[in-house]
């Protein structure tokens, strides 16, 4: 989240889309209710189903799963056409005025400039800004033709051309206007199935916060995996970000683009690089071409790119400090300057290792074994059948779990015969792990707060803490390397492991290591503050690239200082009344509660809304001060025009995302889901995402309408269950005992299905059988003029659980149906909006 | 809330005046349920099970999110889900937490013949004392909200206690504590009425619910559980919330105006038996049934 859970109470307007917080985040949803109750805030809910969130909304629109960009693009168009914009913000805090290269083309035919159909990739060199100065009134292109010699890697120009009148045909704003002029209310209706009048009602309501030049009101966009789980997931979120930048809602209390994280600590996992292409703190993973640290740092450290008169902090220019401190934390004394800070110890990613790709490689026999902790591998990926087949080909599987789960019992999935079981050679080790109440440590929530928790009770029986199991594995592997050597033992032998009890590393020690400490005496020349060798660092501003600091994750630096565990703080003071609670836990970065909060002020440094004062410029003190920690260079005066988006080299928000920021293009474009009931009404010849990642084994099949897969299917969670484990808990099972398929009353009539009747849902990959839940909360839709049905399947059931273990059912996982196809940016599978057929069972 | 609020105000099946009644009036408690901010998460259902140690019972899918069709002897708190179409064609998903309403004039108590099996405390809570319950089920007939439920195993009747045990200790009921959105509130009746009226006004003025209002039915003297409804003119759509609940006239007649008749019948019955004895002597078993084989 750019903002935080409690901050939602400050909003005037909510667009909840691609998420169902009332059901999946009920505790956090209280703040949406607070906004309604205390501020008369309005709530618009857009979802394929009328959910329990929709039940409390002021306006609900039923959308076809997978049509989100069309809807949001329609909002962008509406805001521009009706002048519902935050003009000063747009001009000064976004790249709206920047000029884009002449060769750049909008995707009127479905493709941006630079597409190579043979490789299905883009040459992105035209997706860039023009070099130059103030271009107001000068419409003629000033771009020189590209050099014909071997092109240097494209970089952002340092001195960007711009037009503050926003009239130059190549300026971002004019291109944006042109791009989304195609997303008319009629087109939105054809693609999304939302009738034009309803769309206009929602567009008018959402943008009403900028009616008649109002700059005080704020709108929040709230989403979850209903946006990410598409082949264009990242670009859906991009469209929301564009909309929020245009309306001036980012950085403000009650605003922002807010991702609701669906597991405890999924935010922490992301921050700590539970993703293959990142290192902790969102540092980029080295690639094979990064032959040394200098080459790596050159590639990943951005250089400033902005209009001449403006200033840009470009905080990622500190990347070398973060990277060297990380290497010092990872390899301790072995990371020396002479040895390039042990950069060559780091693995270099030569290919993509996302979840679906990993299982694909296991299916192909390339991945030999899997350590599966804190998850249920068979269930969470697309195409369960392929996942089970993949595990059959692995040599070994280690599962750390509380329950016998579907992964550790893949070999007896429903339908597996005794003869087939005999042929499975995979050795399965099931280790009893501790449950969440038996572990201490911290969770990072959606609001980026690190919160420390204590263990409530010891693990029962033989169950062990995850870190104890991992320590055992690590120490024994290290012993093997010590005894037997190996191709490259150094990274293992030299990995820092300086815990008091190496067999049982305490999580407080690990957290302190992540925060980081001084490896030499440090002194801040400006303030005179000193930090002695061995002391915990107070914040990431202290990090150095000379080996005198270590930090396992720069953004977590400040979480556990010499003053103690900041993340365990429990202060309930809220002097501003904005729900900032500065002394409760600790929020990254630097305990800031709202990111980019400089943008909550006008150019002069005064809050847009004096009743919601977050930070402001104090002329007398010559500093930014406030209720929140300013997310800005504290002493940069407003007259210097430093951009509030300090993590971008431009210093401003990106309405146009240049170069390699995204796989599909600088502006989002509506592409149909991989399995779609219609050809893309915008460009039928380029219906899907042109750079989507598909798979090619015999299992990877995709259905079409012609094959009879005519029903749109989406998957989701219920409030009564939590993923795949609550089916082991009697109270959850009592509240929702069985799987079901939600179908509309219209569809039930068309198909002759009664509520409670068992039905069979089939996709190109598998079959799912459950009872029909006939409801008026889903309705048949008109998509591109054709009547279509949409159904929903909750994901919670499988073949292990109370009822399953009692032999009463043999439920099938919902992911038997879902396609193995992923978003090319975030590698998320398309669990929403695929095609099925429905029959009576 | 102090211990004093558990002074008994009314008592079932008891002859004569209630000890201590009317001496002083302690604050009356009230639970406010704002159906317009309920998200049907069922945290209250689970909290109720856990606090009251209620046992697991197997349920089946009912073509609804609703856990079971109605409350049960071991399931005292149930959210009722109803899909409701408004006049303009827009859909509503109504979610109403159903449980004992703790009536000011409780029909269950009026109907109960067992001495002390149902009590009403000075704070307004109506509580069942299972050790005194004779399992006759009259309370079930007396309730206009279909709340008390008979347990075939225990042969007694159970229902929500408004967590009288927690309330005496100054705590809110378990359901209130668990509610994530704050759609449940707990306090004095006066406070809750004020809060409810405030919310209903807000709904009328800002949310387009012209008929929003508070449900505190006078037919049972008001209740210690009150609702804010989007449309107070049509409570039936919220899973059969009665528009104008009354204690059934049979119970009312039998327990009040006609009570003398019942008493007379008992006296007459005893007298009849005595007269029968005087006239015909002890009852004997006919010869042909004595020691006879089938």
Interface residues (C-beta under 8 A of the other chain):
Chain A: X22 X23 X26 X27 X29 X30 X33 X34 X36 X37 X40 X50 X52 X53 X54 X55 X56 X58 X60 X718 X719 X720 X730 X731 X734 X735 X736 X737 X738 X740 X755 X756 X771 X772 X773 X774 X775 X776 X777
Chain B: X36 X37 X39 X40 X41 X42 X43 X45 X46 X49 X50 X56 X57 X58 X59 X60 X61 X62 X63 X64 X65 X67 X83 X85 X90 X91 X92 X93 X94 X95 X180 X181 X182 X183 X199 X202 X206 X207 X208
